[in-house]
């Protein structure tokens, strides 16, 4: 059987002397893998960096077995565009590693993250906007895979205004004045996650990463018995200072 699709490269591993097995998130078929003969050669190495987008054609005997990428041509070399920006490179690593940890081979639900991932990758040349987009991307990852947070109204009063915190147990938003003695146990909810027009300073980004990271680790990744990738932890440290 055969198929053709666009793909986001999540990673690659050597196969034999010169082959590579590519791990990709496709636009319509979820996470898939395939062999590229000669992919580890010096001439082709640059196009197979995680975060690059590829035009793919796959062929194999069965859909659920390792096949071969007859075509794997790079469309955008995202990593190469940000060699002088350690924070942007960390964002690429975190994005691709989280997708690899969260998705199994053939998991079609992951295709919902294909377009948002490209939007984020295309924004990495603007350090004023991409950190907030990255946090929103993680929030979207939780939603796409069935672990979304309830940020529509206060879990205690039903109020839709003044939402400021999230319960680490339920994932539901709370108004600070309603929390009483439990306020210190709640996770801050930065305004930019509720209002796309709101600004986001370093503290907001840090609070956002703490919020999404908590639920990615305790809900999404724990459900598949995997841990938070080190690249995500490194990104959080980099975004604690100037980007």
PAKEFI-853479 format. One record per residue (C-alpha): residue number from 1; residue in one letter; chain; z, y, x. Coordinates in Angstrom, 3 decimals. Example, Ala and Ser with C-alpha at 12.3 -4.5 7.8 and 13.67 -1.06 7.14 Angstrom:
2
{site 1; 'A'; 'A'; {7.800; -4.500; 12.300}}
{site 2; 'S'; 'A'; {7.140; -1.060; 13.670}}
***
This chain:
243
{site 1; 'X'; 'A'; {0.000; 0.000; 0.000}}
{site 2; 'X'; 'A'; {-0.477; 3.615; 1.039}}
{site 3; 'X'; 'A'; {0.771; 7.074; 0.224}}
{site 4; 'X'; 'A'; {0.409; 10.645; 1.500}}
{site 5; 'X'; 'A'; {3.064; 13.349; 1.349}}
{site 6; 'X'; 'A'; {4.617; 16.318; 3.109}}
{site 7; 'X'; 'A'; {7.781; 15.596; 5.057}}
{site 8; 'X'; 'A'; {10.710; 17.217; 6.815}}
{site 9; 'X'; 'A'; {11.625; 15.365; 10.003}}
{site 10; 'X'; 'A'; {15.291; 14.349; 10.025}}
{site 11; 'X'; 'A'; {15.269; 12.363; 13.250}}
{site 12; 'X'; 'A'; {13.365; 9.933; 15.443}}
{site 13; 'X'; 'A'; {14.233; 6.924; 17.585}}
{site 14; 'X'; 'A'; {12.313; 5.076; 20.251}}
{site 15; 'X'; 'A'; {10.457; 1.865; 19.437}}
{site 16; 'X'; 'A'; {9.179; -0.096; 22.381}}
{site 17; 'X'; 'A'; {7.733; 1.762; 25.345}}
{site 18; 'X'; 'A'; {5.948; 4.584; 23.586}}
{site 19; 'X'; 'A'; {6.505; 4.303; 19.855}}
{site 20; 'X'; 'A'; {8.776; 6.342; 17.578}}
{site 21; 'X'; 'A'; {10.301; 5.508; 14.239}}
{site 22; 'X'; 'A'; {10.382; 8.743; 12.248}}
{site 23; 'X'; 'A'; {13.062; 9.403; 9.647}}
{site 24; 'X'; 'A'; {11.771; 11.950; 7.135}}
{site 25; 'X'; 'A'; {12.646; 13.584; 3.845}}
{site 26; 'X'; 'A'; {9.434; 13.628; 1.852}}
{site 27; 'X'; 'A'; {8.539; 16.102; -0.838}}
{site 28; 'X'; 'A'; {8.195; 13.496; -3.588}}
{site 29; 'X'; 'A'; {9.387; 10.110; -2.259}}
{site 30; 'X'; 'A'; {12.829; 10.903; -0.909}}
{site 31; 'X'; 'A'; {14.002; 9.700; 2.479}}
{site 32; 'X'; 'A'; {11.480; 7.420; 4.188}}
{site 33; 'X'; 'A'; {10.768; 6.055; 7.638}}
{site 34; 'X'; 'A'; {7.744; 4.801; 9.516}}
{site 35; 'X'; 'A'; {6.433; 3.941; 12.956}}
{site 36; 'X'; 'A'; {4.203; 6.220; 14.990}}
{site 37; 'X'; 'A'; {2.478; 4.437; 17.862}}
{site 38; 'X'; 'A'; {2.472; 6.623; 20.958}}
{site 39; 'X'; 'A'; {4.835; 9.106; 19.307}}
{site 40; 'X'; 'A'; {7.159; 9.213; 22.331}}
{site 41; 'X'; 'A'; {4.395; 10.409; 24.653}}
{site 42; 'X'; 'A'; {4.760; 13.751; 26.402}}
{site 43; 'X'; 'A'; {1.814; 15.157; 24.468}}
{site 44; 'X'; 'A'; {3.360; 14.410; 21.076}}
{site 45; 'X'; 'A'; {7.064; 14.873; 21.817}}
{site 46; 'X'; 'A'; {7.315; 18.542; 20.762}}
{site 47; 'X'; 'A'; {6.013; 17.931; 17.238}}
{site 48; 'X'; 'A'; {8.670; 15.305; 16.553}}
{site 49; 'X'; 'A'; {11.781; 17.480; 16.811}}
{site 50; 'X'; 'A'; {14.189; 17.345; 13.838}}
{site 51; 'X'; 'A'; {13.541; 20.194; 11.428}}
{site 52; 'X'; 'A'; {9.770; 20.211; 11.878}}
{site 53; 'X'; 'A'; {7.578; 19.782; 8.813}}
{site 54; 'X'; 'A'; {4.833; 17.165; 8.893}}
{site 55; 'X'; 'A'; {1.732; 16.121; 7.016}}
{site 56; 'X'; 'A'; {2.169; 12.372; 6.552}}
{site 57; 'X'; 'A'; {0.140; 9.364; 5.526}}
{site 58; 'X'; 'A'; {1.975; 6.029; 5.365}}
{site 59; 'X'; 'A'; {0.757; 2.475; 5.035}}
{site 60; 'X'; 'A'; {2.615; -0.813; 4.824}}
{site 61; 'X'; 'A'; {2.721; -4.183; 3.137}}
{site 62; 'X'; 'A'; {5.670; -3.377; 0.872}}
{site 63; 'X'; 'A'; {7.239; -0.091; -0.247}}
{site 64; 'X'; 'A'; {10.720; -1.078; 0.939}}
{site 65; 'X'; 'A'; {9.689; -2.331; 4.400}}
{site 66; 'X'; 'A'; {9.068; -0.401; 7.586}}
{site 67; 'X'; 'A'; {5.483; 0.772; 7.600}}
{site 68; 'X'; 'A'; {3.368; 2.921; 9.824}}
{site 69; 'X'; 'A'; {2.536; 6.603; 9.710}}
{site 70; 'X'; 'A'; {-1.216; 6.659; 10.172}}
{site 71; 'X'; 'A'; {-0.974; 10.449; 10.169}}
{site 72; 'X'; 'A'; {2.032; 12.509; 11.270}}
{site 73; 'X'; 'A'; {0.790; 15.995; 12.064}}
{site 74; 'X'; 'A'; {3.207; 18.864; 12.575}}
{site 75; 'X'; 'A'; {2.808; 21.847; 10.242}}
{site 76; 'X'; 'A'; {5.721; 24.024; 11.408}}
{site 77; 'X'; 'A'; {7.722; 23.621; 14.617}}
{site 78; 'X'; 'A'; {10.989; 25.124; 13.397}}
{site 79; 'X'; 'A'; {13.157; 24.177; 16.373}}
{site 80; 'X'; 'A'; {10.707; 25.674; 18.883}}
{site 81; 'X'; 'A'; {10.868; 29.038; 17.080}}
{site 82; 'X'; 'A'; {14.615; 29.392; 17.693}}
{site 83; 'X'; 'A'; {15.190; 28.241; 21.253}}
{site 84; 'X'; 'A'; {17.036; 31.477; 22.026}}
{site 85; 'X'; 'A'; {19.308; 31.270; 18.974}}
{site 86; 'X'; 'A'; {22.037; 28.625; 19.377}}
{site 87; 'X'; 'A'; {23.341; 29.322; 15.874}}
{site 88; 'X'; 'A'; {19.936; 28.794; 14.256}}
{site 89; 'X'; 'A'; {19.438; 25.569; 16.217}}
{site 90; 'X'; 'A'; {22.880; 24.434; 15.041}}
{site 91; 'X'; 'A'; {21.842; 25.132; 11.451}}
{site 92; 'X'; 'A'; {18.745; 22.939; 11.880}}
{site 93; 'X'; 'A'; {20.842; 20.136; 13.362}}
{site 94; 'X'; 'A'; {23.463; 20.405; 10.633}}
{site 95; 'X'; 'A'; {20.872; 20.424; 7.847}}
{site 96; 'X'; 'A'; {18.983; 17.397; 9.138}}
{site 97; 'X'; 'A'; {22.134; 15.442; 10.042}}
{site 98; 'X'; 'A'; {23.726; 16.065; 6.641}}
{site 99; 'X'; 'A'; {20.603; 14.827; 4.885}}
{site 100; 'X'; 'A'; {20.595; 11.689; 7.043}}
{site 101; 'X'; 'A'; {24.253; 11.046; 6.309}}
{site 102; 'X'; 'A'; {23.998; 11.732; 2.591}}
{site 103; 'X'; 'A'; {20.754; 9.895; 1.795}}
{site 104; 'X'; 'A'; {19.809; 6.245; 2.081}}
{site 105; 'X'; 'A'; {16.314; 5.002; 2.818}}
{site 106; 'X'; 'A'; {14.201; 5.284; -0.314}}
{site 107; 'X'; 'A'; {16.689; 7.596; -2.068}}
{site 108; 'X'; 'A'; {14.328; 9.681; -4.196}}
{site 109; 'X'; 'A'; {17.097; 12.057; -5.343}}
{site 110; 'X'; 'A'; {16.909; 13.717; -1.953}}
{site 111; 'X'; 'A'; {13.484; 15.163; -2.718}}
{site 112; 'X'; 'A'; {15.247; 17.816; -4.809}}
{site 113; 'X'; 'A'; {16.436; 19.241; -1.460}}
{site 114; 'X'; 'A'; {12.988; 19.387; 0.116}}
{site 115; 'X'; 'A'; {11.931; 22.860; -1.058}}
{site 116; 'X'; 'A'; {15.409; 24.455; -0.639}}
{site 117; 'X'; 'A'; {15.513; 23.076; 2.902}}
{site 118; 'X'; 'A'; {12.194; 24.711; 3.749}}
{site 119; 'X'; 'A'; {13.372; 28.027; 2.294}}
{site 120; 'X'; 'A'; {16.435; 27.886; 4.524}}
{site 121; 'X'; 'A'; {14.459; 26.882; 7.623}}
{site 122; 'X'; 'A'; {11.974; 29.697; 7.036}}
{site 123; 'X'; 'A'; {14.853; 32.201; 6.815}}
{site 124; 'X'; 'A'; {16.364; 31.398; 10.221}}
{site 125; 'X'; 'A'; {14.639; 34.345; 11.894}}
{site 126; 'X'; 'A'; {16.846; 36.717; 9.864}}
{site 127; 'X'; 'A'; {20.459; 36.410; 11.001}}
{site 128; 'X'; 'A'; {21.586; 38.800; 8.262}}
{site 129; 'X'; 'A'; {20.706; 36.416; 5.445}}
{site 130; 'X'; 'A'; {20.496; 32.814; 6.605}}
{site 131; 'X'; 'A'; {24.246; 32.056; 6.997}}
{site 132; 'X'; 'A'; {24.793; 32.790; 3.295}}
{site 133; 'X'; 'A'; {21.664; 30.819; 2.388}}
{site 134; 'X'; 'A'; {22.988; 27.913; 4.413}}
{site 135; 'X'; 'A'; {26.240; 27.822; 2.427}}
{site 136; 'X'; 'A'; {24.243; 27.964; -0.805}}
{site 137; 'X'; 'A'; {22.091; 25.120; 0.521}}
{site 138; 'X'; 'A'; {25.204; 22.962; 0.958}}
{site 139; 'X'; 'A'; {26.323; 23.847; -2.548}}
{site 140; 'X'; 'A'; {22.890; 22.795; -3.781}}
{site 141; 'X'; 'A'; {23.137; 19.526; -1.850}}
{site 142; 'X'; 'A'; {26.323; 18.658; -3.709}}
{site 143; 'X'; 'A'; {24.666; 19.431; -7.053}}
{site 144; 'X'; 'A'; {21.432; 17.563; -6.288}}
{site 145; 'X'; 'A'; {23.311; 14.388; -5.394}}
{site 146; 'X'; 'A'; {25.648; 14.429; -8.380}}
{site 147; 'X'; 'A'; {28.743; 16.076; -6.888}}
{site 148; 'X'; 'A'; {28.264; 19.647; -8.113}}
{site 149; 'X'; 'A'; {31.152; 22.057; -8.538}}
{site 150; 'X'; 'A'; {32.024; 23.710; -11.863}}
{site 151; 'X'; 'A'; {31.899; 27.419; -11.113}}
{site 152; 'X'; 'A'; {31.032; 28.628; -14.606}}
{site 153; 'X'; 'A'; {34.492; 29.370; -15.976}}
{site 154; 'X'; 'A'; {38.191; 29.190; -15.171}}
{site 155; 'X'; 'A'; {39.595; 25.681; -15.515}}
{site 156; 'X'; 'A'; {42.894; 27.118; -16.790}}
{site 157; 'X'; 'A'; {41.916; 29.914; -19.172}}
{site 158; 'X'; 'A'; {38.180; 29.516; -19.785}}
{site 159; 'X'; 'A'; {37.550; 33.050; -18.467}}
{site 160; 'X'; 'A'; {34.151; 33.645; -16.896}}
{site 161; 'X'; 'A'; {35.091; 36.801; -14.985}}
{site 162; 'X'; 'A'; {37.332; 37.156; -11.969}}
{site 163; 'X'; 'A'; {36.749; 33.653; -10.619}}
{site 164; 'X'; 'A'; {38.207; 33.595; -7.115}}
{site 165; 'X'; 'A'; {39.273; 30.070; -6.139}}
{site 166; 'X'; 'A'; {38.366; 26.398; -6.587}}
{site 167; 'X'; 'A'; {40.656; 23.436; -7.063}}
{site 168; 'X'; 'A'; {40.217; 21.037; -4.121}}
{site 169; 'X'; 'A'; {40.917; 18.126; -6.469}}
{site 170; 'X'; 'A'; {38.698; 18.890; -9.453}}
{site 171; 'X'; 'A'; {36.042; 21.194; -8.007}}
{site 172; 'X'; 'A'; {36.568; 23.635; -10.878}}
{site 173; 'X'; 'A'; {36.826; 27.404; -10.506}}
{site 174; 'X'; 'A'; {40.067; 29.282; -11.161}}
{site 175; 'X'; 'A'; {41.084; 32.916; -11.665}}
{site 176; 'X'; 'A'; {43.771; 33.790; -9.119}}
{site 177; 'X'; 'A'; {46.090; 35.369; -11.680}}
{site 178; 'X'; 'A'; {46.108; 32.132; -13.670}}
{site 179; 'X'; 'A'; {47.022; 29.889; -10.728}}
{site 180; 'X'; 'A'; {50.607; 31.018; -10.257}}
{site 181; 'X'; 'A'; {52.484; 29.007; -7.650}}
{site 182; 'X'; 'A'; {49.445; 26.798; -7.049}}
{site 183; 'X'; 'A'; {47.316; 29.604; -5.606}}
{site 184; 'X'; 'A'; {48.054; 28.678; -1.985}}
{site 185; 'X'; 'A'; {46.703; 25.175; -2.605}}
{site 186; 'X'; 'A'; {43.329; 26.395; -3.836}}
{site 187; 'X'; 'A'; {40.159; 27.046; -1.856}}
{site 188; 'X'; 'A'; {38.843; 30.647; -1.803}}
{site 189; 'X'; 'A'; {35.584; 31.117; -3.706}}
{site 190; 'X'; 'A'; {33.496; 33.867; -2.049}}
{site 191; 'X'; 'A'; {31.674; 36.182; -4.436}}
{site 192; 'X'; 'A'; {28.226; 35.537; -2.942}}
{site 193; 'X'; 'A'; {28.298; 31.989; -4.318}}
{site 194; 'X'; 'A'; {28.580; 33.410; -7.846}}
{site 195; 'X'; 'A'; {26.424; 36.513; -7.481}}
{site 196; 'X'; 'A'; {23.238; 36.267; -5.376}}
{site 197; 'X'; 'A'; {23.333; 40.046; -4.971}}
{site 198; 'X'; 'A'; {26.805; 40.113; -3.432}}
{site 199; 'X'; 'A'; {27.153; 40.673; 0.289}}
{site 200; 'X'; 'A'; {28.705; 38.125; 2.631}}
{site 201; 'X'; 'A'; {30.740; 38.999; 5.722}}
{site 202; 'X'; 'A'; {32.026; 36.577; 8.356}}
{site 203; 'X'; 'A'; {35.149; 35.811; 6.328}}
{site 204; 'X'; 'A'; {33.044; 35.065; 3.246}}
{site 205; 'X'; 'A'; {30.798; 32.717; 5.219}}
{site 206; 'X'; 'A'; {33.845; 30.969; 6.679}}
{site 207; 'X'; 'A'; {35.415; 30.537; 3.226}}
{site 208; 'X'; 'A'; {32.114; 29.263; 1.857}}
{site 209; 'X'; 'A'; {31.743; 26.683; 4.621}}
{site 210; 'X'; 'A'; {35.325; 25.540; 4.118}}
{site 211; 'X'; 'A'; {34.695; 25.140; 0.391}}
{site 212; 'X'; 'A'; {31.418; 23.240; 0.592}}
{site 213; 'X'; 'A'; {32.570; 21.263; 3.624}}
{site 214; 'X'; 'A'; {35.649; 20.015; 1.796}}
{site 215; 'X'; 'A'; {33.629; 18.546; -1.059}}
{site 216; 'X'; 'A'; {30.813; 17.243; 1.139}}
{site 217; 'X'; 'A'; {33.391; 15.344; 3.173}}
{site 218; 'X'; 'A'; {35.761; 14.180; 0.432}}
{site 219; 'X'; 'A'; {33.221; 13.491; -2.338}}
{site 220; 'X'; 'A'; {29.664; 13.134; -1.119}}
{site 221; 'X'; 'A'; {30.113; 11.463; 2.262}}
{site 222; 'X'; 'A'; {33.227; 9.505; 1.387}}
{site 223; 'X'; 'A'; {31.268; 7.919; -1.486}}
{site 224; 'X'; 'A'; {28.886; 6.383; 1.075}}
{site 225; 'X'; 'A'; {31.647; 5.738; 3.634}}
{site 226; 'X'; 'A'; {30.309; 8.205; 6.187}}
{site 227; 'X'; 'A'; {31.903; 11.103; 7.991}}
{site 228; 'X'; 'A'; {30.989; 14.735; 8.527}}
{site 229; 'X'; 'A'; {28.414; 14.989; 11.325}}
{site 230; 'X'; 'A'; {29.639; 16.779; 14.488}}
{site 231; 'X'; 'A'; {26.684; 19.184; 14.230}}
{site 232; 'X'; 'A'; {28.110; 20.568; 10.974}}
{site 233; 'X'; 'A'; {31.466; 21.199; 12.654}}
{site 234; 'X'; 'A'; {29.739; 22.966; 15.561}}
{site 235; 'X'; 'A'; {27.835; 25.185; 13.144}}
{site 236; 'X'; 'A'; {31.049; 26.257; 11.430}}
{site 237; 'X'; 'A'; {32.472; 27.281; 14.808}}
{site 238; 'X'; 'A'; {29.355; 29.258; 15.731}}
{site 239; 'X'; 'A'; {29.352; 31.119; 12.417}}
{site 240; 'X'; 'A'; {32.963; 32.169; 12.969}}
{site 241; 'X'; 'A'; {31.574; 34.766; 15.408}}
{site 242; 'X'; 'A'; {28.391; 36.860; 15.796}}
{site 243; 'X'; 'A'; {25.180; 35.002; 14.903}}
***
